[in-house]
């Protein structure tokens, strides 16, 4: 098994924060209210939790800097989807005022090549 050293982990987290910031800006421009970034539980994380009108939206952000491994959205496995569903359940349990709020799961896919950003927003992706 390959292990990442501390420096590699910091680099990956910085890249993740960079792309999540792009996604947050995009969502804010679309009038989403950002509630949380990087909401963690023991076995998962939601990159962004937002509200669009009265709908609670759990957003997974995936980015690629090249096509070598396919499109970013192709990397969201059933395991990741189920993990995000668990995170959403815990989040709602921790926020009972949101218990009867309509929810959905969106994906923001970012291609970042040659300093050019392409964003695809998959609404109600799974």
Secondary structure, DSSP 8 states (H G I E B T S, - for coil): -----HHHHHHHHHHHHHHHHHHHHHHHHTT-EEEEEEEEETTEEEEEEEEETTEEEEEEEEEESSSTT--GGGG--HHHHHHHHHHHHHHHHH-GGGTTS-EEEEEEEEEEETTEEEEEEETT--
